Amino acid sequence: MEFKRKFGKNKESKPVKGLFLIILLIIAIFLWFNAESFLTALF
């Protein structure tokens, strides 16, 4: 019962923050894999 209540509380957390973090992670991965092409374009 206590576990269920805890789980329900966890589910109430802001989904917008999680979405923002996922988008930020995708951007970071994209930049990581395209860093070489960006550097050659800039310099």
N, C-alpha and C positions, 0 to 999 in steps of 0.2 A: 504494500500500500504506500509506504513512504517513498519507495523507488519510483512508483508511478507518478506521485505528486512532484517529485524532483524532475522527472522527465518532462512533465507538462510545463513546469516552470522554465525548463531549458528551451522548449519549443516556442515560448513567448518572446524570446530574444529578437532584437531587431533584424529582419531579413535584409534590409537595405544596406546595413554595415557589411554583412557577409557578401552581398552582391558586389559592393564596392571593392572589397578585398580580392574577390575573384577576378574582377576586371583589372585591378592593379597587378595581380599576379600574371595575367595573360599578357599585359603590356610589357612587364618585366621580361618574360620569356621571349616575347617577340623581339624586343630590343637586344636581348642576349644573343639570339641566333642571327640577327641582322646587323650586329655591331660592325662587322667587317665591311659590309656594303655601305653603311652609313659613313664610316671613316674614310673610305675611298672616295665617296661623293663629296665629302667636306674638304679633304686635303688633296 
